[in-house]
Amino acid sequence: MKAHTEKGVLCDLCGKPGARLRHVSRSYGSGRSLLIVENVPVTSCPHCGESYLSAEAALELDRIRENSRKYAVTREVPVVQFGESDAA
Ligand SMILES: [Zn+2]
């Protein structure tokens, strides 16, 4: 077990302290098969610039994606294609 401290955790990749646990939204697929998973815990390291999931988080994501019909709620959300602003 890694120690979780105010200073952040040790990076799994470069081993330096200061990696931060963040919660982000991830999206999978596109169009009608788009699935958005919110609140995914991601460790991001300012030293090597990597963001990665813990093994447990990756397993949970696999479970969610395999059973997305069971867990997902359908929400109406605004979606924009990149490049569709008036400045383009
Ligand atoms: Zn690192």
PDB file of the backbone (N, CA, C, O) and the ligand in Angstrom, with CONECT records:
HET     ZN  A 101       1
ATOM      1  N   MET A   1       0.827  -1.206   0.000  1.00  0.00           N
ATOM      2  CA  MET A   1       0.000   0.000   0.000  1.00  0.00           C
ATOM      3  C   MET A   1       0.858   1.252   0.000  1.00  0.00           C
ATOM      4  O   MET A   1       1.847   1.361   0.725  1.00  0.00           O
ATOM      5  N   LYS A   2       0.450   2.180  -0.829  1.00  0.00           N
ATOM      6  CA  LYS A   2       1.129   3.471  -0.853  1.00  0.00           C
ATOM      7  C   LYS A   2       0.471   4.387   0.172  1.00  0.00           C
ATOM      8  O   LYS A   2      -0.733   4.308   0.414  1.00  0.00           O
ATOM      9  N   ALA A   3       1.264   5.236   0.756  1.00  0.00           N
ATOM     10  CA  ALA A   3       0.724   6.191   1.713  1.00  0.00           C
ATOM     11  C   ALA A   3       0.039   7.340   0.978  1.00  0.00           C
ATOM     12  O   ALA A   3       0.601   7.938   0.061  1.00  0.00           O
ATOM     13  N   HIS A   4      -1.180   7.629   1.403  1.00  0.00           N
ATOM     14  CA  HIS A   4      -1.852   8.794   0.835  1.00  0.00           C
ATOM     15  C   HIS A   4      -1.654   9.957   1.795  1.00  0.00           C
ATOM     16  O   HIS A   4      -2.173   9.932   2.911  1.00  0.00           O
ATOM     17  N   THR A   5      -0.937  10.936   1.392  1.00  0.00           N
ATOM     18  CA  THR A   5      -0.671  12.067   2.273  1.00  0.00           C
ATOM     19  C   THR A   5      -1.128  13.346   1.597  1.00  0.00           C
ATOM     20  O   THR A   5      -1.549  13.336   0.440  1.00  0.00           O
ATOM     21  N   GLU A   6      -1.042  14.431   2.321  1.00  0.00           N
ATOM     22  CA  GLU A   6      -1.389  15.736   1.765  1.00  0.00           C
ATOM     23  C   GLU A   6      -0.505  16.060   0.569  1.00  0.00           C
ATOM     24  O   GLU A   6      -0.907  16.799  -0.330  1.00  0.00           O
ATOM     25  N   LYS A   7       0.684  15.509   0.564  1.00  0.00           N
ATOM     26  CA  LYS A   7       1.619  15.813  -0.505  1.00  0.00           C
ATOM     27  C   LYS A   7       1.374  14.956  -1.736  1.00  0.00           C
ATOM     28  O   LYS A   7       2.079  15.081  -2.737  1.00  0.00           O
ATOM     29  N   GLY A   8       0.386  14.096  -1.663  1.00  0.00           N
ATOM     30  CA  GLY A   8       0.100  13.253  -2.808  1.00  0.00           C
ATOM     31  C   GLY A   8       0.777  11.912  -2.667  1.00  0.00           C
ATOM     32  O   GLY A   8       1.469  11.646  -1.685  1.00  0.00           O
ATOM     33  N   VAL A   9       0.570  11.073  -3.656  1.00  0.00           N
ATOM     34  CA  VAL A   9       1.070   9.711  -3.593  1.00  0.00           C
ATOM     35  C   VAL A   9       2.317   9.576  -4.458  1.00  0.00           C
ATOM     36  O   VAL A   9       2.617  10.442  -5.280  1.00  0.00           O
ATOM     37  N   LEU A  10       3.025   8.491  -4.262  1.00  0.00           N
ATOM     38  CA  LEU A  10       4.177   8.198  -5.108  1.00  0.00           C
ATOM     39  C   LEU A  10       3.687   7.757  -6.477  1.00  0.00           C
ATOM     40  O   LEU A  10       2.767   6.948  -6.597  1.00  0.00           O
ATOM     41  N   CYS A  11       4.316   8.302  -7.497  1.00  0.00           N
ATOM     42  CA  CYS A  11       3.944   7.938  -8.854  1.00  0.00           C
ATOM     43  C   CYS A  11       4.359   6.494  -9.138  1.00  0.00           C
ATOM     44  O   CYS A  11       5.498   6.106  -8.878  1.00  0.00           O
ATOM     45  N   ASP A  12       3.420   5.697  -9.676  1.00  0.00           N
ATOM     46  CA  ASP A  12       3.722   4.303 -10.016  1.00  0.00           C
ATOM     47  C   ASP A  12       4.745   4.214 -11.136  1.00  0.00           C
ATOM     48  O   ASP A  12       5.445   3.209 -11.261  1.00  0.00           O
ATOM     49  N   LEU A  13       4.837   5.243 -11.940  1.00  0.00           N
ATOM     50  CA  LEU A  13       5.662   5.170 -13.141  1.00  0.00           C
ATOM     51  C   LEU A  13       7.073   5.697 -12.911  1.00  0.00           C
ATOM     52  O   LEU A  13       8.050   5.056 -13.297  1.00  0.00           O
ATOM     53  N   CYS A  14       7.181   6.872 -12.278  1.00  0.00           N
ATOM     54  CA  CYS A  14       8.530   7.427 -12.076  1.00  0.00           C
ATOM     55  C   CYS A  14       8.967   7.361 -10.626  1.00  0.00           C
ATOM     56  O   CYS A  14      10.134   7.611 -10.325  1.00  0.00           O
ATOM     57  N   GLY A  15       8.040   7.023  -9.705  1.00  0.00           N
ATOM     58  CA  GLY A  15       8.397   6.827  -8.309  1.00  0.00           C
ATOM     59  C   GLY A  15       8.579   8.093  -7.496  1.00  0.00           C
ATOM     60  O   GLY A  15       8.942   8.034  -6.322  1.00  0.00           O
ATOM     61  N   LYS A  16       8.328   9.249  -8.121  1.00  0.00           N
ATOM     62  CA  LYS A  16       8.489  10.497  -7.369  1.00  0.00           C
ATOM     63  C   LYS A  16       7.222  10.824  -6.601  1.00  0.00           C
ATOM     64  O   LYS A  16       6.121  10.490  -7.040  1.00  0.00           O
ATOM     65  N   PRO A  17       7.377  11.486  -5.438  1.00  0.00           N
ATOM     66  CA  PRO A  17       6.193  11.889  -4.684  1.00  0.00           C
ATOM     67  C   PRO A  17       5.526  13.091  -5.349  1.00  0.00           C
ATOM     68  O   PRO A  17       6.162  13.829  -6.102  1.00  0.00           O
ATOM     69  N   GLY A  18       4.259  13.274  -5.065  1.00  0.00           N
ATOM     70  CA  GLY A  18       3.573  14.460  -5.567  1.00  0.00           C
ATOM     71  C   GLY A  18       2.512  14.162  -6.595  1.00  0.00           C
ATOM     72  O   GLY A  18       1.852  15.074  -7.092  1.00  0.00           O
ATOM     73  N   ALA A  19       2.337  12.870  -6.927  1.00  0.00           N
ATOM     74  CA  ALA A  19       1.250  12.516  -7.840  1.00  0.00           C
ATOM     75  C   ALA A  19      -0.075  12.799  -7.140  1.00  0.00           C
ATOM     76  O   ALA A  19      -0.205  12.598  -5.933  1.00  0.00           O
ATOM     77  N   ARG A  20      -1.041  13.259  -7.898  1.00  0.00           N
ATOM     78  CA  ARG A  20      -2.330  13.648  -7.327  1.00  0.00           C
ATOM     79  C   ARG A  20      -3.437  12.747  -7.819  1.00  0.00           C
ATOM     80  O   ARG A  20      -3.476  12.348  -8.983  1.00  0.00           O
ATOM     81  N   LEU A  21      -4.338  12.435  -6.904  1.00  0.00           N
ATOM     82  CA  LEU A  21      -5.533  11.704  -7.297  1.00  0.00           C
ATOM     83  C   LEU A  21      -6.585  12.727  -7.706  1.00  0.00           C
ATOM     84  O   LEU A  21      -6.938  13.618  -6.933  1.00  0.00           O
ATOM     85  N   ARG A  22      -7.075  12.587  -8.919  1.00  0.00           N
ATOM     86  CA  ARG A  22      -8.122  13.472  -9.401  1.00  0.00           C
ATOM     87  C   ARG A  22      -9.302  12.624  -9.822  1.00  0.00           C
ATOM     88  O   ARG A  22      -9.159  11.432 -10.097  1.00  0.00           O
ATOM     89  N   HIS A  23     -10.467  13.241  -9.872  1.00  0.00           N
ATOM     90  CA  HIS A  23     -11.654  12.531 -10.346  1.00  0.00           C
ATOM     91  C   HIS A  23     -12.111  13.190 -11.628  1.00  0.00           C
ATOM     92  O   HIS A  23     -12.402  14.385 -11.658  1.00  0.00           O
ATOM     93  N   VAL A  24     -12.172  12.407 -12.677  1.00  0.00           N
ATOM     94  CA  VAL A  24     -12.457  12.963 -13.996  1.00  0.00           C
ATOM     95  C   VAL A  24     -13.597  12.183 -14.650  1.00  0.00           C
ATOM     96  O   VAL A  24     -13.971  11.095 -14.211  1.00  0.00           O
ATOM     97  N   SER A  25     -14.131  12.777 -15.711  1.00  0.00           N
ATOM     98  CA  SER A  25     -15.096  12.067 -16.540  1.00  0.00           C
ATOM     99  C   SER A  25     -14.356  11.459 -17.715  1.00  0.00           C
ATOM    100  O   SER A  25     -13.491  12.097 -18.314  1.00  0.00           O
ATOM    101  N   ARG A  26     -14.698  10.236 -18.036  1.00  0.00           N
ATOM    102  CA  ARG A  26     -14.109   9.596 -19.211  1.00  0.00           C
ATOM    103  C   ARG A  26     -15.234   9.197 -20.152  1.00  0.00           C
ATOM    104  O   ARG A  26     -16.319   8.826 -19.704  1.00  0.00           O
ATOM    105  N   SER A  27     -14.985   9.270 -21.436  1.00  0.00           N
ATOM    106  CA  SER A  27     -16.005   8.849 -22.379  1.00  0.00           C
ATOM    107  C   SER A  27     -15.474   7.722 -23.237  1.00  0.00           C
ATOM    108  O   SER A  27     -14.287   7.664 -23.558  1.00  0.00           O
ATOM    109  N   TYR A  28     -16.390   6.816 -23.604  1.00  0.00           N
ATOM    110  CA  TYR A  28     -16.046   5.645 -24.411  1.00  0.00           C
ATOM    111  C   TYR A  28     -17.040   5.554 -25.554  1.00  0.00           C
ATOM    112  O   TYR A  28     -18.221   5.858 -25.382  1.00  0.00           O
ATOM    113  N   GLY A  29     -16.574   5.141 -26.703  1.00  0.00           N
ATOM    114  CA  GLY A  29     -17.450   5.006 -27.851  1.00  0.00           C
ATOM    115  C   GLY A  29     -17.839   6.375 -28.397  1.00  0.00           C
ATOM    116  O   GLY A  29     -17.260   7.396 -28.027  1.00  0.00           O
ATOM    117  N   SER A  30     -18.825   6.376 -29.279  1.00  0.00           N
ATOM    118  CA  SER A  30     -19.284   7.634 -29.845  1.00  0.00           C
ATOM    119  C   SER A  30     -20.713   7.465 -30.331  1.00  0.00           C
ATOM    120  O   SER A  30     -21.244   6.357 -30.402  1.00  0.00           O
ATOM    121  N   GLY A  31     -21.314   8.585 -30.659  1.00  0.00           N
ATOM    122  CA  GLY A  31     -22.680   8.560 -31.170  1.00  0.00           C
ATOM    123  C   GLY A  31     -23.621   7.905 -30.183  1.00  0.00           C
ATOM    124  O   GLY A  31     -23.599   8.215 -28.992  1.00  0.00           O
ATOM    125  N   ARG A  32     -24.456   6.990 -30.683  1.00  0.00           N
ATOM    126  CA  ARG A  32     -25.457   6.383 -29.815  1.00  0.00           C
ATOM    127  C   ARG A  32     -24.853   5.366 -28.853  1.00  0.00           C
ATOM    128  O   ARG A  32     -25.493   4.975 -27.877  1.00  0.00           O
ATOM    129  N   SER A  33     -23.628   4.939 -29.125  1.00  0.00           N
ATOM    130  CA  SER A  33     -22.997   4.003 -28.192  1.00  0.00           C
ATOM    131  C   SER A  33     -22.048   4.713 -27.228  1.00  0.00           C
ATOM    132  O   SER A  33     -21.263   4.075 -26.527  1.00  0.00           O
ATOM    133  N   LEU A  34     -22.133   6.050 -27.206  1.00  0.00           N
ATOM    134  CA  LEU A  34     -21.291   6.812 -26.288  1.00  0.00           C
ATOM    135  C   LEU A  34     -21.652   6.485 -24.843  1.00  0.00           C
ATOM    136  O   LEU A  34     -22.822   6.483 -24.462  1.00  0.00           O
ATOM    137  N   LEU A  35     -20.631   6.212 -24.059  1.00  0.00           N
ATOM    138  CA  LEU A  35     -20.833   5.991 -22.627  1.00  0.00           C
ATOM    139  C   LEU A  35     -19.900   6.936 -21.869  1.00  0.00           C
ATOM    140  O   LEU A  35     -18.701   6.991 -22.143  1.00  0.00           O
ATOM    141  N   ILE A  36     -20.453   7.663 -20.932  1.00  0.00           N
ATOM    142  CA  ILE A  36     -19.646   8.568 -20.121  1.00  0.00           C
ATOM    143  C   ILE A  36     -19.599   8.020 -18.704  1.00  0.00           C
ATOM    144  O   ILE A  36     -20.639   7.722 -18.117  1.00  0.00           O
ATOM    145  N   VAL A  37     -18.416   7.889 -18.162  1.00  0.00           N
ATOM    146  CA  VAL A  37     -18.253   7.453 -16.781  1.00  0.00           C
ATOM    147  C   VAL A  37     -17.726   8.650 -16.002  1.00  0.00           C
ATOM    148  O   VAL A  37     -16.652   9.174 -16.300  1.00  0.00           O
ATOM    149  N   GLU A  38     -18.487   9.075 -15.008  1.00  0.00           N
ATOM    150  CA  GLU A  38     -18.089  10.225 -14.215  1.00  0.00           C
ATOM    151  C   GLU A  38     -17.356   9.788 -12.966  1.00  0.00           C
ATOM    152  O   GLU A  38     -17.512   8.665 -12.485  1.00  0.00           O
ATOM    153  N   ASN A  39     -16.549  10.711 -12.451  1.00  0.00           N
ATOM    154  CA  ASN A  39     -15.928  10.515 -11.146  1.00  0.00           C
ATOM    155  C   ASN A  39     -14.909   9.380 -11.144  1.00  0.00           C
ATOM    156  O   ASN A  39     -14.744   8.694 -10.135  1.00  0.00           O
ATOM    157  N   VAL A  40     -14.224   9.179 -12.271  1.00  0.00           N
ATOM    158  CA  VAL A  40     -13.210   8.132 -12.368  1.00  0.00           C
ATOM    159  C   VAL A  40     -11.944   8.615 -11.651  1.00  0.00           C
ATOM    160  O   VAL A  40     -11.431   9.689 -11.966  1.00  0.00           O
ATOM    161  N   PRO A  41     -11.434   7.828 -10.684  1.00  0.00           N
ATOM    162  CA  PRO A  41     -10.225   8.252  -9.988  1.00  0.00           C
ATOM    163  C   PRO A  41      -8.985   8.018 -10.843  1.00  0.00           C
ATOM    164  O   PRO A  41      -8.682   6.888 -11.227  1.00  0.00           O
ATOM    165  N   VAL A  42      -8.279   9.097 -11.132  1.00  0.00           N
ATOM    166  CA  VAL A  42      -7.090   9.028 -11.978  1.00  0.00           C
ATOM    167  C   VAL A  42      -5.935   9.633 -11.200  1.00  0.00           C
ATOM    168  O   VAL A  42      -6.074  10.701 -10.604  1.00  0.00           O
ATOM    169  N   THR A  43      -4.800   8.956 -11.205  1.00  0.00           N
ATOM    170  CA  THR A  43      -3.607   9.524 -10.595  1.00  0.00           C
ATOM    171  C   THR A  43      -2.848  10.279 -11.669  1.00  0.00           C
ATOM    172  O   THR A  43      -2.533   9.718 -12.719  1.00  0.00           O
ATOM    173  N   SER A  44      -2.551  11.541 -11.421  1.00  0.00           N
ATOM    174  CA  SER A  44      -1.770  12.273 -12.416  1.00  0.00           C
ATOM    175  C   SER A  44      -0.503  12.799 -11.776  1.00  0.00           C
ATOM    176  O   SER A  44      -0.514  13.314 -10.658  1.00  0.00           O
ATOM    177  N   CYS A  45       0.596  12.658 -12.512  1.00  0.00           N
ATOM    178  CA  CYS A  45       1.912  12.963 -11.977  1.00  0.00           C
ATOM    179  C   CYS A  45       2.481  14.196 -12.678  1.00  0.00           C
ATOM    180  O   CYS A  45       2.596  14.213 -13.904  1.00  0.00           O
ATOM    181  N   PRO A  46       2.838  15.228 -11.909  1.00  0.00           N
ATOM    182  CA  PRO A  46       3.396  16.429 -12.528  1.00  0.00           C
ATOM    183  C   PRO A  46       4.839  16.224 -13.004  1.00  0.00           C
ATOM    184  O   PRO A  46       5.347  17.032 -13.781  1.00  0.00           O
ATOM    185  N   HIS A  47       5.499  15.162 -12.552  1.00  0.00           N
ATOM    186  CA  HIS A  47       6.905  14.949 -12.901  1.00  0.00           C
ATOM    187  C   HIS A  47       7.052  14.297 -14.270  1.00  0.00           C
ATOM    188  O   HIS A  47       7.808  14.778 -15.114  1.00  0.00           O
ATOM    189  N   CYS A  48       6.328  13.201 -14.485  1.00  0.00           N
ATOM    190  CA  CYS A  48       6.457  12.531 -15.781  1.00  0.00           C
ATOM    191  C   CYS A  48       5.281  12.835 -16.696  1.00  0.00           C
ATOM    192  O   CYS A  48       5.265  12.424 -17.857  1.00  0.00           O
ATOM    193  N   GLY A  49       4.278  13.571 -16.158  1.00  0.00           N
ATOM    194  CA  GLY A  49       3.176  14.010 -17.013  1.00  0.00           C
ATOM    195  C   GLY A  49       2.163  12.932 -17.332  1.00  0.00           C
ATOM    196  O   GLY A  49       1.284  13.136 -18.169  1.00  0.00           O
ATOM    197  N   GLU A  50       2.273  11.774 -16.672  1.00  0.00           N
ATOM    198  CA  GLU A  50       1.358  10.678 -16.980  1.00  0.00           C
ATOM    199  C   GLU A  50       0.107  10.746 -16.106  1.00  0.00           C
ATOM    200  O   GLU A  50       0.151  11.203 -14.964  1.00  0.00           O
ATOM    201  N   SER A  51      -0.989  10.288 -16.661  1.00  0.00           N
ATOM    202  CA  SER A  51      -2.218  10.065 -15.901  1.00  0.00           C
ATOM    203  C   SER A  51      -2.576   8.602 -16.065  1.00  0.00           C
ATOM    204  O   SER A  51      -2.567   8.077 -17.178  1.00  0.00           O
ATOM    205  N   TYR A  52      -2.889   7.949 -14.972  1.00  0.00           N
ATOM    206  CA  TYR A  52      -3.180   6.525 -15.085  1.00  0.00           C
ATOM    207  C   TYR A  52      -4.166   6.098 -14.017  1.00  0.00           C
ATOM    208  O   TYR A  52      -4.349   6.766 -12.999  1.00  0.00           O
ATOM    209  N   LEU A  53      -4.799   4.958 -14.283  1.00  0.00           N
ATOM    210  CA  LEU A  53      -5.751   4.367 -13.355  1.00  0.00           C
ATOM    211  C   LEU A  53      -5.044   3.358 -12.479  1.00  0.00           C
ATOM    212  O   LEU A  53      -4.102   2.700 -12.920  1.00  0.00           O
ATOM    213  N   SER A  54      -5.486   3.232 -11.246  1.00  0.00           N
ATOM    214  CA  SER A  54      -4.998   2.128 -10.425  1.00  0.00           C
ATOM    215  C   SER A  54      -5.561   0.829 -10.992  1.00  0.00           C
ATOM    216  O   SER A  54      -6.522   0.845 -11.761  1.00  0.00           O
ATOM    217  N   ALA A  55      -4.956  -0.298 -10.606  1.00  0.00           N
ATOM    218  CA  ALA A  55      -5.441  -1.597 -11.083  1.00  0.00           C
ATOM    219  C   ALA A  55      -6.894  -1.808 -10.670  1.00  0.00           C
ATOM    220  O   ALA A  55      -7.694  -2.331 -11.446  1.00  0.00           O
ATOM    221  N   GLU A  56      -7.237  -1.394  -9.432  1.00  0.00           N
ATOM    222  CA  GLU A  56      -8.616  -1.561  -8.960  1.00  0.00           C
ATOM    223  C   GLU A  56      -9.565  -0.699  -9.790  1.00  0.00           C
ATOM    224  O   GLU A  56     -10.651  -1.138 -10.167  1.00  0.00           O
ATOM    225  N   ALA A  57      -9.145   0.521 -10.064  1.00  0.00           N
ATOM    226  CA  ALA A  57     -10.009   1.417 -10.840  1.00  0.00           C
ATOM    227  C   ALA A  57     -10.198   0.885 -12.253  1.00  0.00           C
ATOM    228  O   ALA A  57     -11.289   0.995 -12.811  1.00  0.00           O
ATOM    229  N   ALA A  58      -9.154   0.311 -12.840  1.00  0.00           N
ATOM    230  CA  ALA A  58      -9.265  -0.244 -14.187  1.00  0.00           C
ATOM    231  C   ALA A  58     -10.233  -1.423 -14.202  1.00  0.00           C
ATOM    232  O   ALA A  58     -11.017  -1.578 -15.138  1.00  0.00           O
ATOM    233  N   LEU A  59     -10.175  -2.258 -13.154  1.00  0.00           N
ATOM    234  CA  LEU A  59     -11.094  -3.391 -13.045  1.00  0.00           C
ATOM    235  C   LEU A  59     -12.534  -2.920 -12.923  1.00  0.00           C
ATOM    236  O   LEU A  59     -13.438  -3.452 -13.569  1.00  0.00           O
ATOM    237  N   GLU A  60     -12.729  -1.908 -12.079  1.00  0.00           N
ATOM    238  CA  GLU A  60     -14.077  -1.371 -11.882  1.00  0.00           C
ATOM    239  C   GLU A  60     -14.597  -0.781 -13.196  1.00  0.00           C
ATOM    240  O   GLU A  60     -15.767  -0.958 -13.536  1.00  0.00           O
ATOM    241  N   LEU A  61     -13.738  -0.091 -13.923  1.00  0.00           N
ATOM    242  CA  LEU A  61     -14.151   0.460 -15.213  1.00  0.00           C
ATOM    243  C   LEU A  61     -14.561  -0.653 -16.173  1.00  0.00           C
ATOM    244  O   LEU A  61     -15.550  -0.520 -16.894  1.00  0.00           O
ATOM    245  N   ASP A  62     -13.804  -1.750 -16.185  1.00  0.00           N
ATOM    246  CA  ASP A  62     -14.168  -2.893 -17.031  1.00  0.00           C
ATOM    247  C   ASP A  62     -15.548  -3.416 -16.663  1.00  0.00           C
ATOM    248  O   ASP A  62     -16.375  -3.695 -17.530  1.00  0.00           O
ATOM    249  N   ARG A  63     -15.782  -3.546 -15.344  1.00  0.00           N
ATOM    250  CA  ARG A  63     -17.089  -4.043 -14.892  1.00  0.00           C
ATOM    251  C   ARG A  63     -18.199  -3.098 -15.329  1.00  0.00           C
ATOM    252  O   ARG A  63     -19.251  -3.527 -15.803  1.00  0.00           O
ATOM    253  N   ILE A  64     -17.944  -1.804 -15.161  1.00  0.00           N
ATOM    254  CA  ILE A  64     -18.964  -0.813 -15.544  1.00  0.00           C
ATOM    255  C   ILE A  64     -19.252  -0.894 -17.040  1.00  0.00           C
ATOM    256  O   ILE A  64     -20.408  -0.875 -17.464  1.00  0.00           O
ATOM    257  N   ARG A  65     -18.177  -0.984 -17.838  1.00  0.00           N
ATOM    258  CA  ARG A  65     -18.390  -0.961 -19.287  1.00  0.00           C
ATOM    259  C   ARG A  65     -19.080  -2.235 -19.768  1.00  0.00           C
ATOM    260  O   ARG A  65     -19.859  -2.197 -20.720  1.00  0.00           O
ATOM    261  N   GLU A  66     -18.798  -3.365 -19.113  1.00  0.00           N
ATOM    262  CA  GLU A  66     -19.460  -4.614 -19.493  1.00  0.00           C
ATOM    263  C   GLU A  66     -20.929  -4.637 -19.093  1.00  0.00           C
ATOM    264  O   GLU A  66     -21.737  -5.338 -19.702  1.00  0.00           O
ATOM    265  N   ASN A  67     -21.264  -3.869 -18.072  1.00  0.00           N
ATOM    266  CA  ASN A  67     -22.643  -3.870 -17.567  1.00  0.00           C
ATOM    267  C   ASN A  67     -23.254  -2.483 -17.627  1.00  0.00           C
ATOM    268  O   ASN A  67     -24.065  -2.114 -16.778  1.00  0.00           O
ATOM    269  N   SER A  68     -22.864  -1.722 -18.628  1.00  0.00           N
ATOM    270  CA  SER A  68     -23.291  -0.320 -18.623  1.00  0.00           C
ATOM    271  C   SER A  68     -24.802  -0.183 -18.677  1.00  0.00           C
ATOM    272  O   SER A  68     -25.352   0.781 -18.143  1.00  0.00           O
ATOM    273  N   ARG A  69     -25.494  -1.142 -19.319  1.00  0.00           N
ATOM    274  CA  ARG A  69     -26.956  -1.034 -19.379  1.00  0.00           C
ATOM    275  C   ARG A  69     -27.569  -1.147 -17.993  1.00  0.00           C
ATOM    276  O   ARG A  69     -28.624  -0.576 -17.714  1.00  0.00           O
ATOM    277  N   LYS A  70     -26.891  -1.892 -17.132  1.00  0.00           N
ATOM    278  CA  LYS A  70     -27.405  -2.104 -15.787  1.00  0.00           C
ATOM    279  C   LYS A  70     -27.206  -0.857 -14.917  1.00  0.00           C
ATOM    280  O   LYS A  70     -28.066  -0.501 -14.112  1.00  0.00           O
ATOM    281  N   TYR A  71     -26.062  -0.210 -15.098  1.00  0.00           N
ATOM    282  CA  TYR A  71     -25.712   0.869 -14.171  1.00  0.00           C
ATOM    283  C   TYR A  71     -25.992   2.266 -14.702  1.00  0.00           C
ATOM    284  O   TYR A  71     -26.157   3.208 -13.926  1.00  0.00           O
ATOM    285  N   ALA A  72     -26.046   2.402 -16.022  1.00  0.00           N
ATOM    286  CA  ALA A  72     -26.113   3.751 -16.567  1.00  0.00           C
ATOM    287  C   ALA A  72     -27.503   4.343 -16.445  1.00  0.00           C
ATOM    288  O   ALA A  72     -28.505   3.638 -16.565  1.00  0.00           O
ATOM    289  N   VAL A  73     -27.553   5.632 -16.206  1.00  0.00           N
ATOM    290  CA  VAL A  73     -28.800   6.374 -16.308  1.00  0.00           C
ATOM    291  C   VAL A  73     -28.686   7.260 -17.539  1.00  0.00           C
ATOM    292  O   VAL A  73     -27.621   7.813 -17.815  1.00  0.00           O
ATOM    293  N   THR A  74     -29.753   7.392 -18.262  1.00  0.00           N
ATOM    294  CA  THR A  74     -29.727   8.209 -19.468  1.00  0.00           C
ATOM    295  C   THR A  74     -30.076   9.641 -19.094  1.00  0.00           C
ATOM    296  O   THR A  74     -31.100   9.917 -18.471  1.00  0.00           O
ATOM    297  N   ARG A  75     -29.194  10.531 -19.495  1.00  0.00           N
ATOM    298  CA  ARG A  75     -29.358  11.944 -19.184  1.00  0.00           C
ATOM    299  C   ARG A  75     -29.255  12.736 -20.468  1.00  0.00           C
ATOM    300  O   ARG A  75     -28.488  12.386 -21.366  1.00  0.00           O
ATOM    301  N   GLU A  76     -30.014  13.785 -20.553  1.00  0.00           N
ATOM    302  CA  GLU A  76     -29.896  14.658 -21.705  1.00  0.00           C
ATOM    303  C   GLU A  76     -28.771  15.649 -21.424  1.00  0.00           C
ATOM    304  O   GLU A  76     -28.840  16.425 -20.471  1.00  0.00           O
ATOM    305  N   VAL A  77     -27.751  15.617 -22.249  1.00  0.00           N
ATOM    306  CA  VAL A  77     -26.618  16.520 -22.020  1.00  0.00           C
ATOM    307  C   VAL A  77     -26.275  17.253 -23.308  1.00  0.00           C
ATOM    308  O   VAL A  77     -26.465  16.712 -24.397  1.00  0.00           O
ATOM    309  N   PRO A  78     -25.768  18.486 -23.197  1.00  0.00           N
ATOM    310  CA  PRO A  78     -25.338  19.189 -24.396  1.00  0.00           C
ATOM    311  C   PRO A  78     -24.044  18.596 -24.934  1.00  0.00           C
ATOM    312  O   PRO A  78     -23.114  18.327 -24.173  1.00  0.00           O
ATOM    313  N   VAL A  79     -23.986  18.395 -26.233  1.00  0.00           N
ATOM    314  CA  VAL A  79     -22.797  17.851 -26.885  1.00  0.00           C
ATOM    315  C   VAL A  79     -22.429  18.762 -28.055  1.00  0.00           C
ATOM    316  O   VAL A  79     -23.289  19.113 -28.863  1.00  0.00           O
ATOM    317  N   VAL A  80     -21.174  19.139 -28.148  1.00  0.00           N
ATOM    318  CA  VAL A  80     -20.719  20.024 -29.216  1.00  0.00           C
ATOM    319  C   VAL A  80     -19.582  19.351 -29.972  1.00  0.00           C
ATOM    320  O   VAL A  80     -18.714  18.728 -29.361  1.00  0.00           O
ATOM    321  N   GLN A  81     -19.581  19.471 -31.289  1.00  0.00           N
ATOM    322  CA  GLN A  81     -18.466  18.994 -32.096  1.00  0.00           C
ATOM    323  C   GLN A  81     -17.368  20.058 -32.067  1.00  0.00           C
ATOM    324  O   GLN A  81     -17.655  21.245 -32.224  1.00  0.00           O
ATOM    325  N   PHE A  82     -16.134  19.650 -31.871  1.00  0.00           N
ATOM    326  CA  PHE A  82     -15.034  20.596 -31.902  1.00  0.00           C
ATOM    327  C   PHE A  82     -14.989  21.294 -33.256  1.00  0.00           C
ATOM    328  O   PHE A  82     -15.140  20.654 -34.297  1.00  0.00           O
ATOM    329  N   GLY A  83     -14.780  22.615 -33.237  1.00  0.00           N
ATOM    330  CA  GLY A  83     -14.694  23.349 -34.499  1.00  0.00           C
ATOM    331  C   GLY A  83     -16.018  23.944 -34.935  1.00  0.00           C
ATOM    332  O   GLY A  83     -16.126  24.514 -36.021  1.00  0.00           O
ATOM    333  N   GLU A  84     -17.044  23.808 -34.070  1.00  0.00           N
ATOM    334  CA  GLU A  84     -18.352  24.347 -34.456  1.00  0.00           C
ATOM    335  C   GLU A  84     -18.638  25.712 -33.854  1.00  0.00           C
ATOM    336  O   GLU A  84     -19.773  26.184 -33.926  1.00  0.00           O
ATOM    337  N   SER A  85     -17.638  26.359 -33.260  1.00  0.00           N
ATOM    338  CA  SER A  85     -17.891  27.699 -32.732  1.00  0.00           C
ATOM    339  C   SER A  85     -17.949  28.685 -33.891  1.00  0.00           C
ATOM    340  O   SER A  85     -17.530  28.382 -35.008  1.00  0.00           O
ATOM    341  N   ASP A  86     -18.479  29.877 -33.602  1.00  0.00           N
ATOM    342  CA  ASP A  86     -18.627  30.885 -34.659  1.00  0.00           C
ATOM    343  C   ASP A  86     -17.294  31.362 -35.181  1.00  0.00           C
ATOM    344  O   ASP A  86     -17.219  31.907 -36.282  1.00  0.00           O
ATOM    345  N   ALA A  87     -16.228  31.164 -34.403  1.00  0.00           N
ATOM    346  CA  ALA A  87     -14.907  31.642 -34.820  1.00  0.00           C
ATOM    347  C   ALA A  87     -14.304  30.788 -35.938  1.00  0.00           C
ATOM    348  O   ALA A  87     -13.375  31.219 -36.621  1.00  0.00           O
ATOM    349  N   ALA A  88     -14.833  29.584 -36.118  1.00  0.00           N
ATOM    350  CA  ALA A  88     -14.243  28.686 -37.111  1.00  0.00           C
ATOM    351  C   ALA A  88     -14.508  29.169 -38.538  1.00  0.00           C
ATOM    352  O   ALA A  88     -14.079  28.527 -39.496  1.00  0.00           O
TER     353      ALA A  88
HETATM  354 ZN    ZN A 101       5.552  10.160 -12.499  1.00  0.00          ZN2+
END
